[in-house]
Amino acid sequence: MSAMRTILTSIAAIAAVCSGLGMWKAVAPGEERKKEILKQLPESNPARMEESRNRNALMMQVLKDAADTNDNLARGYRSQK
């Protein structure tokens, strides 16, 4: 009886995985849709990519400045004494 239960449980697990993969395949976009999505990404537009680089550089500078100071920026600009 234990062997039969193990076999049925294994078959049920395999069926669940196969149905999940089947649903994933049905919902996933096709090659044409993937290409269309890639064309609309910000990285595909050089001007937007440069804006992102500048914004990231500014944020990194702010974080670097915050790490170099002893002020608690979360409470305001008062110095901790």
C-alpha positions as CSV (number, residue, x, y, z in Angstrom):
1,M,0.0,0.0,0.0
2,S,2.9,2.3,0.8
3,A,4.4,1.7,-2.7
4,M,1.1,2.6,-4.4
5,R,0.8,5.8,-2.4
6,T,4.4,6.8,-3.3
7,I,3.7,6.1,-7.0
8,L,0.4,8.1,-7.0
9,T,2.1,11.0,-5.1
10,S,4.9,11.0,-7.6
11,I,2.5,11.0,-10.5
12,A,0.5,13.8,-9.0
13,A,3.7,15.9,-8.4
14,I,4.8,15.3,-12.0
15,A,1.4,16.2,-13.3
16,A,1.4,19.4,-11.2
17,V,4.8,20.4,-12.6
18,C,3.8,19.7,-16.2
19,S,0.6,21.7,-15.9
20,G,2.6,24.6,-14.4
21,L,5.1,24.5,-17.2
22,G,2.2,24.3,-19.7
23,M,0.5,27.4,-18.3
24,W,3.9,29.2,-18.2
25,K,4.3,28.4,-21.9
26,A,0.8,29.6,-22.7
27,V,1.2,32.9,-21.0
28,A,4.8,33.7,-22.0
29,P,5.1,36.2,-24.9
30,G,6.3,35.1,-28.3
31,E,9.5,36.1,-30.1
32,E,7.8,39.1,-31.9
33,R,6.4,40.4,-28.6
34,K,9.8,40.0,-26.9
35,K,11.4,42.1,-29.6
36,E,8.7,44.7,-29.3
37,I,9.2,44.9,-25.6
38,L,13.0,45.2,-25.9
39,K,12.5,48.1,-28.4
40,Q,10.5,50.0,-25.8
41,L,13.0,49.7,-22.9
42,P,14.7,52.8,-21.8
43,E,18.1,51.3,-22.5
44,S,17.3,51.2,-26.2
45,N,16.9,55.0,-26.4
46,P,20.4,56.7,-26.1
47,A,19.0,60.0,-24.6
48,R,17.0,58.2,-21.9
49,M,20.0,56.0,-21.1
50,E,22.2,59.1,-20.7
51,E,19.6,60.6,-18.3
52,S,19.6,57.4,-16.3
53,R,23.4,57.4,-16.1
54,N,23.5,61.0,-15.0
55,R,20.7,60.4,-12.4
56,N,22.6,57.3,-11.1
57,A,25.9,59.3,-10.9
58,L,24.1,62.0,-8.9
59,M,22.6,59.5,-6.5
60,M,25.9,57.8,-6.0
61,Q,27.5,61.2,-5.2
62,V,24.8,61.9,-2.7
63,L,25.3,58.5,-1.0
64,K,29.0,59.0,-1.0
65,D,28.6,62.4,0.6
66,A,26.2,61.0,3.2
67,A,28.7,58.2,4.0
68,D,31.5,60.7,4.5
69,T,29.6,62.9,7.0
70,N,29.0,62.4,10.6
71,D,25.6,64.2,10.5
72,N,22.5,62.1,10.9
73,L,20.7,63.0,7.7
74,A,17.6,61.1,8.7
75,R,16.9,63.5,11.6
76,G,17.8,66.6,9.7
77,Y,21.0,68.6,9.2
78,R,21.9,69.0,12.9
79,S,25.3,67.7,13.9
80,Q,25.4,64.9,16.5
81,K,27.4,65.9,19.6
